[in-house]
């Protein structure tokens, strides 16, 4: 295994992590939490 194989593995893992974060952020399950967080600056205490 040389440095190019390591680079390919790191690139692939990084891409998979990025795609996982995007899927998590756009999932319907988290939509309510994100909408609540978006309204926090406008909330009067």
Secondary structure, 3 states (H helix, E strand, C coil): CCHHHHHHHHHHHHHHHHHHHHHHHCCHHHHHHHHHHHHHHHCCC
